[in-house]
């Protein structure tokens, strides 16, 4: 019965209920030619275990997004945080779709997905030096009007107390656009006032702690300064645990993530929020191409939390946050690292190596388990025709080398 059409469309999702926002970071780089920095699935031919369970896919296809919404929502993920990139040559100009890098994930896929009502989405301003940053004039005159009309006013944009949430990836660089923390806070407050004129009750700003793990800084001091800049809470793109050697023990990985979370929550139990990470292995980016672009992924140590260990990390993280004061951000928000970083090497999306195991850990620890997930794949029901761009790589030699298999004639 493989690949026989049994349904006219993807079965309607049956989301699992959770008492908190469970937000998975989303890297929309899997449309042919969209990433720029790398070649998408074409870079993964030597890593067949990383093949998505649905196979290679054209990410701009809304049907792909519907499968992702179904799988995510049925396992407790109720929000995707999309990396939002603007090309630097467009900074200071009115925002258009052409100005965006990887904008297809939202504009072509999510906005046309049949099941978008089942999941929220938010944007994270990706303002690393390679991408466009912003300043007072640009933020107020270009970004805020575009974001508000294009994203914030959509029914499924993430809003808390009728306030859209904006995530900022590189707060250090944004900070350099303003004269002082007080100046930045005034501009953020102006954004909040603008949002009120558009029918909202303000805005919520969140900053990312991930880049600080590469710096020798006092995080308590850094956090106090960022709050003074007008941020409401902080989050991580990944857990701040750093392995000291390749492939450490499961005990070290579990304890390392929990200790990193404990340290942050101890510094400020009200505004730090936890992030749980499944694994980190950037081997596909250990190449001269990446080094020439200034990225040194080979310096990062590789590690894997098994699905069982990942579940333990989530369980202990939830226990920590359940003890936080009422109203604490960490009690109502948790980040999942990551939905689909296929080549950078951290993803909970169903894959040929891990199946649904990481998603099952999320569902078992963060939801009421009040649904029955549908584990049929697109191939199982004959709805898998969404790879028009990538072709089918010949993996026989790779599989023979990696798994000591005989070539299939």
For each residue, the residues with C-beta under 8 A, 3 or more apart:
1: 4 6 380
2: 379 380
3: 379 380 382 384
4: 1 381 382
5: 381 382 383
6: 1 380 381 382
7: 10 11 381 382 383
8:
9: 114 383
10: 7 63 66 67 70 114 115 378 383
11: 7 70 374 376 381
12: 115
13: 69 70 73 74 115 118
14: 74 371 372 373 374
15: 73 74 78 118 119 371
16: 73 74 75 76 363 367 368 369 370 371 373
17: 367 368 370 371
18: 21 22 76 78 366 367 368
19: 332 368
20: 331 332 333 334 366
21: 18 78 79 120 158 160 332 333 334
22: 18 76 77 78 79 334 336 362 366
23: 77 78 79 80 81 122 158 333 334 335 336
24: 72 77 79 80 81 335 336 337 338 339 348
25: 80 81 83 124 237 335 336 337 338 339 341
26: 80 81 82 83 105 338 339 340
27: 83 102 338 339 340 341 344
28: 31 34 59 82 83 102 103 104 105 106 109
29: 34 35 38 40 59 102
30: 34 35 40 41 57 58 59 340 342
31: 28 34 40 58 59 60 102 104 105 108 389
32: 40 58 389 390
33: 40
34: 28 29 30 31 40 59 101 102 104
35: 29 30 38 39 40 102
36: 101
37: 130 293
38: 29 35 43 285 289 343
39: 35 42 43
40: 29 30 31 32 33 34 35 43 390
41: 30 44 56 342 390
42: 39 45 390
43: 38 39 40 284 343
44: 41 47 48 50 51 284 342 343
45: 42 48 393 395 398
46: 284 398
47: 44 50 283 284 343
48: 44 45 51 352 395 398 399 402
49: 351 352 353 402
50: 44 47 284 342 343 345 347 351 352 353
51: 44 48 55 56 351 352
52: 55 56 57 340 342 349 350 351 352
53: 349 350 351 352 355 356 377
54: 57 64 67 350 377 378 379 384 386
55: 51 52 378 379 384 387
56: 41 51 52 387 390 392
57: 30 52 54 61 64 386 387 390
58: 30 31 32 61 64 386 387 388 389 390
59: 28 29 30 31 34 64 65 104 105 109
60: 31 64 104 105 108 109
61: 57 58 64 65 109 386
62: 65 66 108 109 110 112 113 114
63: 10 66 67 383 386
64: 54 57 58 59 60 61 67 68 109 386
65: 59 61 62 68 69 105 109 110 112 113 115 116
66: 10 62 63 69 70 113 114 115
67: 10 54 63 64 70 71 378
68: 64 65 71 72 80 339 340 349
69: 13 65 66 72 73 113 115 116 118 119
70: 10 11 13 66 67 73 74 115 118 374
71: 67 68 74 75 349 350 356 359 373
72: 24 68 69 75 77 78 80 119 339 359
73: 13 15 16 69 70 76 77 78 115 118 119
74: 13 14 15 16 70 71 363 371 373 374
75: 16 71 72 356 359 360 362 363 367 373
76: 16 18 22 73 362 363 366 367
77: 22 23 24 72 73 80 119 336 339 359 362
78: 15 18 21 22 23 72 73 119 120
79: 21 22 23 24 119 120 121 122 158
80: 23 24 25 26 68 72 77 110 119 120 121 122 339
81: 23 24 25 26 121 122 123 124 167 335
82: 26 28 105 106 110 121 122 123 124
83: 25 26 27 28 102 124 126 169
84: 100 103 106 123 124 125 126
85: 100 101 102 103 126 131 132
86: 90 91 95 99 100 101 131 132
87: 90 99 100 101 131 132
88: 91 130 131 132 133
89:
90: 86 87 93 95 96 98 99 132
91: 86 88 132 133 134 138
92: 137 138 142
93: 90 99 142
94: 142 146
95: 86 90 99 100 142 143 146
96: 90 99 100
97: 100 103 107
98: 90
99: 86 87 90 93 95 96 132
100: 84 85 86 87 95 96 97 103 107
101: 34 36 85 86 87 131
102: 27 28 29 31 34 35 83 85 105
103: 28 84 85 97 100 106 107 108
104: 28 31 34 59 60 107 108 109
105: 26 28 31 59 60 65 82 102 108 109 110
106: 28 82 84 103 109 110 111 121 123 151
107: 97 100 103 104 110 111
108: 31 60 62 103 104 105 111 112
109: 28 59 60 61 62 64 65 104 105 106 112 113
110: 62 65 80 82 105 106 107 113 116 121
111: 106 107 108 116 154
112: 62 65 108 109
113: 62 65 66 69 109 110 116
114: 9 10 62 66
115: 10 12 13 65 66 69 70 73 118 119
116: 65 69 110 111 113 119 121 156
117: 155 156
118: 13 15 69 70 73 115
119: 15 69 72 73 77 78 79 80 115 116 156
120: 21 78 79 80 156 157 158
121: 79 80 81 82 106 110 116 151 156 157 158
122: 23 79 80 81 82 157 158 164 165 166 167
123: 81 82 84 106 147 151 166 167
124: 25 81 82 83 84 167 168 169 208 237
125: 84 134 166 167 168 169 174
126: 83 84 85 131 169 170
127: 131 132 133 134 168 169 170 173 174
128: 131 169 170 173
129: 173
130: 37 88
131: 85 86 87 88 101 126 127 128
132: 85 86 87 88 90 91 99 127
133: 88 91 127 173 174 177
134: 91 125 127 138 139 142 143 174 177
135: 138 139 177 178
136: 139 140 177 178 183 187
137: 92 140 141
138: 91 92 134 135 141 142 143
139: 134 135 136 142 143 144 187 191
140: 136 137 143 144 187 190 191 194
141: 137 138 144 145
142: 92 93 94 95 134 138 139 145 146
143: 95 134 138 139 140 146 147
144: 139 140 141 147 148 191 194 195
145: 141 142 148 149
146: 94 95 142 143 149 150
147: 123 143 144 150 151 152 164 166
148: 144 145 151 152 153 164 194 195 198
149: 145 146 152 153
150: 146 147 153 154
151: 106 121 123 147 148 154 157 164
152: 147 148 149 157 159 164 195 198 200
153: 148 149 150 157 198 199
154: 111 150 151 157
155: 117
156: 116 117 119 120 121
157: 120 121 122 151 152 153 154 164
158: 21 23 79 120 121 122 164 165
159: 152 162 163 164 165 200
160: 21 163 165 204
161: 201
162: 159 200 201
163: 159 160 192 195 200 201 202 203 204
164: 122 147 148 151 152 157 158 159 195 200 203 204
165: 122 158 159 160 203 204 205 206
166: 122 123 125 147 203 204 205 206
167: 81 122 123 124 125 206 207 208 235
168: 124 125 127 171 174 205 206 207 208 231
169: 83 124 125 126 127 128 208 210 211 237
170: 126 127 128 173 174 208 211
171: 168 174 175 207 208 211 226 229 231
172: 175 176 211 212
173: 127 128 129 133 170 176 177
174: 125 127 133 134 168 170 171 177 178 184
175: 171 172 178 181 184 225 226 229
176: 172 173
177: 133 134 135 136 173 174 184
178: 135 136 174 175 181 183 184 187 229
179: 183
180: 183 184
181: 175 178 184 185 225 228 229 230
182: 185 186 228
183: 136 178 179 180 186 187
184: 174 175 177 178 180 181 187 188 229 230
185: 181 182 188 189 228 229 230
186: 182 183 189 190 230
187: 136 139 140 178 183 184 190 191 230
188: 184 185 191 192 203 205 229 230 231
189: 185 186 192 193 230
190: 140 186 187 193 194
191: 139 140 144 187 188 194 195 203 205
192: 163 188 189 195 196 202 203
193: 189 190 196 197
194: 140 144 148 190 191 197 198
195: 144 148 152 163 164 191 192 198 200 201 202 203
196: 192 193 199 200 201 202
197: 193 194
198: 148 152 153 194 195
199: 153 196
200: 152 159 162 163 164 195 196 203
201: 161 162 163 195 196
202: 163 192 195 196
203: 163 164 165 166 188 191 192 195 200
204: 160 163 164 165 166 232 233
205: 165 166 168 188 191 230 231 232
206: 165 166 167 168 231 232 233 234 235 273
207: 167 168 171 226 229 231 234 235
208: 124 167 168 169 170 171 211 234 235 236 237
209: 212 213 219 234 235 236 240 264
210: 169 213 236 237 238 240
211: 169 170 171 172 208 214 215
212: 172 209 215 217 219 222 240
213: 209 210 240 242
214: 211
215: 211 212
216:
217: 212 221 222
218: 221 222
219: 209 212 222 223 263 264 267
220: 223 224 267 268
221: 217 218 224 225
222: 212 217 218 219 225 226
223: 219 220 226 227 234 267 268 271 272
224: 220 221 227 228
225: 175 181 221 222 228 229
226: 171 175 207 222 223 229 231 234
227: 223 224 230 231 271
228: 181 182 185 224 225
229: 171 175 178 181 184 185 188 207 225 226
230: 181 184 185 186 187 188 189 205 227
231: 168 171 188 205 206 207 226 227 234
232: 204 205 206 271 329
233: 204 206 271 272 273 329 333
234: 206 207 208 209 223 226 231 271 272 273
235: 167 206 207 208 209 273 275 333 335
236: 208 209 210 239 240 273 274 275 335 337
237: 25 124 169 208 210 275 335 337 338
238: 210 275 277 280 337 338 346
239: 236 257 260 261 274 275 276 277 337
240: 209 210 212 213 236 260 264 275
241: 253 256 257 259 260 277
242: 213 256 301
243: 246 248 252 253 256 280 301 302 303
244: 248 301
245: 248 301
246: 243 301 302 303
247: 302 303 304
248: 243 244 245 252 253 256 301 303
249: 252 253
250: 253 254 305 306 309
251: 254 255
252: 243 248 249 255 256
253: 241 243 248 249 250 256 257 303 304 305 309 313
254: 250 251 257 258 305 309 312 313 316
255: 251 252 258 259
256: 241 242 243 248 252 253 259 260
257: 239 241 253 254 260 261 276 277 305 313 317
258: 254 255 261 262 313 316 317 320
259: 241 255 256 262 263
260: 239 240 241 256 257 263 264
261: 239 257 258 264 265 274 275 317 320
262: 258 259 265 266 320
263: 219 259 260 266 267
264: 209 219 240 260 261 267 268 272 274
265: 261 262 268 269 272 274 320 321 324 330
266: 262 263 269
267: 219 220 223 263 264 272
268: 220 223 264 265 271 272
269: 265 266 272 324 325 328 330
270: 324 325 327 328 329
271: 223 227 232 233 234 268 328 329
272: 223 233 234 264 265 267 268 269 329 330
273: 206 233 234 235 236 329 330 333 334 335
274: 236 239 261 264 265 317 320 321 330 334 335
275: 235 236 237 238 239 240 261 334 335 336 337
276: 239 257 310 313 314 317 334 335 336 337
277: 238 239 241 257 280 305 337 338 346
278: 304 305 307 310 337 338 346 347 348 358
279: 303 304 305 345 346
280: 238 243 277 300 301 302 303 345 346
281: 302 303 304 345 346
282: 285 286 297 298 300 302 343 344 345
283: 47 286 302 345
284: 43 44 46 47 50 287 343 344 345
285: 38 282 290 295 297 298 343 344
286: 282 283 290 297 298
287: 284 290 291
288: 291 292
289: 38 292 293
290: 285 286 287 293 295 296 297
291: 287 288 294 295 296 298
292: 288 289
293: 37 289 290
294: 291
295: 285 290 291
296: 290 291 299
297: 282 285 286 290 300 344
298: 282 285 286 291
299: 296
300: 280 282 297
301: 242 243 244 245 246 248 280
302: 243 246 247 280 281 282 283 345
303: 243 246 247 248 253 279 280 281
304: 247 253 278 279 281
305: 250 253 254 257 277 278 279 309 310 313
306: 250 309 310
307: 278 310 311 354 357 358 360 361
308: 311 312 361
309: 250 253 254 305 306 312 313
310: 276 278 305 306 307 313 314 358 361
311: 307 308 314 315 361 364 365
312: 254 308 309 315 316
313: 253 254 257 258 276 305 309 310 316 317
314: 276 310 311 317 318 361 362 365 366
315: 311 312 318 319 365
316: 254 258 312 313 319 320
317: 257 258 261 274 276 313 314 320 321 334
318: 314 315 321 322 334 365 366
319: 315 316 322 323
320: 258 261 262 265 274 316 317 323 324 330
321: 265 274 317 318 324 328 330 331 334
322: 318 319 331
323: 319 320
324: 265 269 270 320 321 328 330 331
325: 269 270 328 331
326: 331
327: 270 331
328: 269 270 271 321 324 325 331 332
329: 232 233 270 271 272 273 332 333
330: 265 269 272 273 274 320 321 324 333 334
331: 20 321 322 324 325 326 327 328
332: 19 20 21 328 329
333: 20 21 23 233 235 273 329 330
334: 20 21 22 23 273 274 275 276 317 318 321 330 366
335: 23 24 25 81 235 236 237 273 274 275 276
336: 22 23 24 25 77 275 276 339 348 362
337: 24 25 236 237 238 239 275 276 277 278 346
338: 24 25 26 27 237 238 277 278 341 344 346 347 348
339: 24 25 26 27 68 72 77 80 336 347 348 349
340: 26 27 30 52 68 347 349
341: 25 27 338 344 345 346 347
342: 30 41 44 50 52 345 347
343: 38 43 44 47 50 282 284 285
344: 27 282 284 285 297 338 341
345: 50 279 280 281 282 283 284 302 341 342
346: 238 277 278 279 280 281 337 338 341
347: 50 278 338 339 340 341 342 351
348: 24 278 336 338 339 358 359 362
349: 52 53 68 71 339 340 359
350: 52 53 54 71 354 355 356 359 377
351: 49 50 51 52 53 347 354 355
352: 48 49 50 51 52 53 355
353: 49 50
354: 307 350 351 357 358
355: 53 350 351 352
356: 53 71 75 350 359 360 373 375
357: 307 354 360 361
358: 278 307 310 348 354 361 362
359: 71 72 75 77 348 349 350 356 362 363
360: 75 307 356 357 363 364
361: 307 308 310 311 314 357 358 364 365
362: 22 75 76 77 314 336 348 358 359 365 366 367
363: 16 74 75 76 359 360 366 367 369 373
364: 311 360 361 367 369
365: 311 314 315 318 361 362
366: 18 20 22 76 314 318 334 362 363
367: 16 17 18 75 76 362 363 364 370
368: 16 17 18 19
369: 16 363 364
370: 16 17 367
371: 14 15 16 17 74
372: 14
373: 14 16 71 74 75 356 363
374: 11 14 70 74
375: 356
376: 11 380 381
377: 53 54 350 380 381 384
378: 10 54 55 67 381 383 384 386
379: 2 3 54 55 382 384
380: 1 2 3 6 376 377
381: 4 5 6 7 11 376 377 378
382: 3 4 5 6 7 379
383: 5 7 9 10 63 378
384: 3 54 55 377 378 379
385:
386: 54 57 58 61 63 64 378
387: 55 56 57 58 390 391 392
388: 58
389: 31 32 58
390: 32 40 41 42 56 57 58 387
391: 387
392: 56 387
393: 45
394: 397
395: 45 48 398 399
396: 399 400 407 408
397: 394 400 401 407
398: 45 46 48 395 401 402
399: 48 395 396 402 403 405
400: 396 397 403 404 405 406 407
401: 397 398 404
402: 48 49 398 399
403: 399 400
404: 400 401
405: 399 400
406: 400
407: 396 397 400
408: 396
409:
